[in-house]
Amino acid sequence: VSRRGGLLLQAGRPAEAREALITATQTLPENPTVWSNLGLAELRLGNAAAAVAAVRRALSLDPELLEARENLAIALERQGDVAGAAAQRAEASSIRDRLARAHFEAGRQLLESGYAERASVELERAAALAPGSANSQYLLGVAYNALEAWGLAEGHLGRALALDPRHPYALLELAHAQLGLEHRADARATLLSFLATSPEPKWEAVARRTLASASAGEAP
């Protein structure tokens, strides 16, 4: 019933979702996600007071439940409680930052341990929570390079550089992805840009070896 309620919400059928979720709260009264989804259904039906009650119940069970905190802010605003809504948005922002850092750190550690696929899951979550983080985008690029998912790697590394054009290693990883895609002219241009940043000697040596291979038409 709980899953059905969530699916009905996703399908844009809040009235049916509300009925399913009310039943779910009776069988799963300690499940914060059920209460949060019920609050969202009430919110979409225009029942601000009922939404506040449901999401407050969710937050009493899990104070870190981000969706409930964000929905509480919306519901309070609709009730005219501007100060209360602002306080909830501030707390939601803090929760979002904490979750983003936790997922980023988990992804970084998994990547360093050689678990690129599992790392990518954590880093995708970090990037979704903190879309302005160049480091999350960079590590996603590294993870996808390790998985030879060159197109995904190129996209994330491009976003990392858009967010931080002077990111120290994103250019080198981007060249790796471009070579995987067999975009050798792009890779050579990227490597030359990297070398122009005066990198550390060991990374300069890597870049020059990769540039020589790319220019010769060989795999790096």
N, C-alpha and C positions, 0 to 999 in steps of 0.2 A: 504493500500500500504506500509506503514511504517513497519507494522508487517511482511508482506510478504518479504520485503527486508531483515529484520533481520533473518528470517527463511532460506532464500536462502543463506545468509552468513554462517549460522550454517551448512547448507547442503554442503558447499564447492562449491557453484556456484556463484562466485563473479561477473561475467559479467552480469548475470541476476539480481543479487542483485543491482548492480550499476544502471541499468535502472529503477528498481522499486524505488530505493532511490532518484534518481534525480527527479522523479515524486513527491515523498513524500516531498522533500524540497520545491516544489512549493506550495503544499497545507498546509505544516506545516513549514513555514520558520523560526519560532522562537523555534523550537524543537531541543535542542542540541544533543539529542541521534540520531536523524535522520542524522544530519551532521556528527556526529562521526562515525556512521555506514557507511556512504558514504565514509568517509576518509579511513576506514578499507578496504572497497571494492576496492578503488583505489590502496591502498597499496598492496593488494593481486594480483592486475593486473599489478603491476610494475610501476604504475603511481605516482612516488614520489611527483612531483610538485602539481598534483591535490589533492593528499592525504593531503599535507601540507595545502593547501587552505581550504579544507573541515574541517579538524580538528581545524584549527585556528578559523574558523567560529563557530564551536561547543564551543570552549573555550571562545569566546567572549560572548556567551550566558550563559555559566556556567563554570567559571574558575576552579571549583572543580571537574569537570568530569574526573575521574581518567583514564578511558580507552582512552579518547581523548588525554590526556597528554602523556600517554605511547606510543600511536600510533604516536604522533607528534615526539617524540624522535626517533623512528625507521625511520620515513620518512626523518627527517633531517639528520640522519646518512647515509642513502642511497644517499642523495644529497651531501655527503662529509662534512657536517657541524658538525664536531665532537664536537666542543665547545657548539654549540646550543643544540645538542642532550644530552650532559652531563648536561646542565642546566635544560632541561626538565625532565630528569630522577631524578635529585635532587628534583625538585618541585613535581614530581609524588610520590616520597618516602615520602615527607612531607604530601601530601594529604592522602596517604595510612595510615600513622600513625594517622592523625587526625580522619579519618573515623573509624579506628579500635578502637580508644579510645572512640569515640561517641557511637558506637554499644556496646562496652563492658559496658560502664556506663549505657546505656539504659537497657541492659540485666540484669545487677546487680540489678538495681532498680526494675525491673519487678519481678525478682526472690524473692527479699526481700518482695515484696507486695503479693506474693503467685500466680503469674501468670507464672507458670513454662513453659507452652507451648509457650507463646509469648516470654518469656525470651530466650528460646532455639533458636528461629529464629534470634534474635539479636546477640546472642553469637556465633552462627554458622557463621554469617557474620563477626564478630570480629575475629574469629579464621581463617577464609579464608584470611582475610587481613593481619593478623599477626600470621602466623603458628608457630612462635617460642615463643608464649606467653603461659607459663604454667598456668597462672591465667585464661585465656580464656578457656583452656581445662578443668581446674578444675571446673569452674562454669558450664560448659556444663555437666560435670559428675554429679554435684549436681542437675541440672535441670532434667536430664534424670532419676536420681534416684527418684526424686519427681514424675515423670511421670510413674515410674515403667518400664521404658525401660532399663532393666538391662544390656543387651548386649552393647547398645550404651554407657551407663554410664561407664561400665568397660573399653571400648575402649578409651574413652576420658580421664579417670583418669589414665590409663596406659600411655597415651601420656604426661599427665601433669607430672607424675613422671619421665618419660624419659627425659623431658626437665629440671626438677628440682627435683632431687632425695630427696631433703630435704624439699619439700613442706610440710608445717605444718599439713594440714588436709586431703590431698589427700589419704593417706593410710586409714584413717577412712572411708571416702566415698567409697573407693574401696572395703573395706570389706563389706559395705552395699550392693553394687552391686553384689559381689560374693555370698552373702547370698541369694539375690533375685534369682540368677541363681542356687541356691542350691549347690554351690561349697564350702561346709563347711570346708573342709581341707584347701583350699586356703584362705578362710576368716580367719580361726584361725591363719594361718601363717602371714597374713597381719596384723591382730590385735596385734600379738606379736611384729612384727616389729614396729608398731606404739607405743606400750608401751615402747619399747626400746629407743624411742626418748625423753623420759622424758617430756610428754605433760603437759599442765596446769591441775591442779587437777580436774576441772569439766569434761574435755575431757578424762582424765584418767579413771574417774568413768564411763563415757559412754562406753568407750572401754572395761572395765572389765565386765560390765553388758552384753554387746554384746558378748564378748568372752564366758561368762558362758552360755548364751543362745545357741550360736553356738555349744559349746561342748556338750550341753544336747540335741542337735538336735531339738531345738525349734526356732520359728520365733523370731527375736530380738525385 
